[in-house]
């Protein structure tokens, strides 16, 4: 199976399959952790899976999916709270798992900034295992508190935040607008006391302090939140009307002056050696701190350098979380279930006797695929000494991150007498009965039923209404599943004809348990509102294999309109101009391009897409900074840049509204050529493309 193959040994097909598996596993884990406050795998497992995903993408950049876990932050907000858009996105952090990773982080920062030598200071602070919260103050008064949500939109928990003792209602001497960001947590002592009270009252006990804190902050009744012993550490900020300081450490001191609690274990480190030394101190003190932490966060101290470094799609370049090692536990494997995903992949899931691993109760774990269960790698070689996994086995569960656990080993000495036969992995789909085939080189067995398979159809519909896609208020995954099985919705277009197909649609809805006239009316209104949809959201919502949110945005930005995109896709075939134009989009590789063409050329799938778009108004892609001299232009960088790194140049060009391509074509507007420019410069000259040196480019953009 692909999960057991070393990254440097993966073939292109194997890498594609592994990225698909990781996207599915990590996506479900994110929802369990951030939305449901019920993580089903530990931090160490999650981090290991995400790190593997990132490494595969680095080796195979053209295979990056656009539901890639590297482009995801948090998870959708709960329908129970009103939604709050963040003035500035709340991003997650990249992870380091070894001293070498930290050195690589420092080297990457220096390389981006072009400063190989010289002093570069970082702050180092414990990474609190709690719930992220953003507090907005205007005129010194707390006006809003919001959870991180998906990074762009959070949950409004203002009334609950006001009950937390560490959160001031009024600030003296603060900027007129100040968003303070930090972590809500619960101490070990308070957590134990809370569970004792819950037990005495016959209530629910919490698995760990993080779950208790998250569940307490997200109560619909703020009186319940007030009764819970929540605390808050401030460590960052969002929108500010004036700077707090010129440095990270200075800004933290300012937050203390304003009345916030800042972790007293934070230190200013002058080099990597000092960072690692402080990490070792924190790790030794971990058990005595009185609250849960899962690592140490390093941040470039100079805020001007932070601004230069900027952001990736979901993480800042100037910070990283150095995570603590993974944790293990042993438990009984009660059953092996097979789940069928959106792309037809048959995924085995271990149902476990619940066990606490690193403070989290784990009852499910991934078994990857049939090879892993059989004790083999993708080439037939042995893993775990060739020991297979059977129902009833005593198994070791590994958590590496905070999301998806996996079964790591099996103790044959405790195998029950009833476990006489190896696992017989299904060759037909357990949902629809169609053949489940495994193509050569693919570690995953897939159902061939397509949309006749209820599992695939339902998962596609769930994806369609998900956060990054249509995100219809009131129409979540559970309701979609109900509507599908009731025969109301079998494909996306059916959602937009619900009201007209049922003359008594509202009556039928309000007769369902938990529904009334108001909720039915609200749902139909939300569906009507989503008939106008952004180009990239529509494309992402179609659930085309390998096309995630980031790729959908790139494609939308490139073509501008849905009609232009459809015209291009309909004419594209290998080696013609439309194909070359698609392949020229920076970040779109051959695997993704072929997947797009396959989806739009398949008769049944295309007919379903056309039925859907008949009901929609597709908004043209937004073009940022339309007043800049390079907005809308396609720019290619080649050769060596001397005044900024390639990454910095690309980031700045995109921020100004330019489209950055990796190849020169007739549609290229500007080639920026540094020393050592080769074939791209020659091709640009042959095509008569405007070619600038680095100074010319900087002058053009006013830098």
SULZIFEN-V347600 format. One record per helix or strand of 2 or more residues. SS is the DSSP state (H for helix, E for strand). FROM is the first residue (numbers start at 1). TO is the last residue. If there is no record, write none. Layout:
BEGIN
[[SS;FROM;TO] [SS;FROM;TO]]
END
This chain:
BEGIN
[[H;2;4] [H;7;9] [H;12;35] [H;43;59] [H;61;63] [H;69;71] [E;83;85] [E;92;96] [H;99;113] [E;122;128] [E;131;138] [E;141;147] [E;153;156] [H;158;161] [E;177;185] [H;188;200] [H;209;217] [H;222;227] [E;231;240] [H;248;257] [E;267;269] [H;272;288] [E;293;300] [H;303;309] [E;315;323] [E;327;340] [E;345;357] [E;360;366] [H;370;374] [H;384;386] [E;394;402] [E;406;411] [H;412;414] [E;435;437] [E;446;447] [H;450;452] [H;454;464] [H;477;485] [H;492;495] [H;498;501] [H;505;510] [H;517;529] [E;532;534] [H;535;541] [H;549;559] [H;562;571] [H;577;583] [H;590;601] [H;603;613] [E;617;619] [E;634;638] [H;646;655] [E;659;661] [E;670;673] [H;679;687] [E;690;692] [H;694;700]]
END
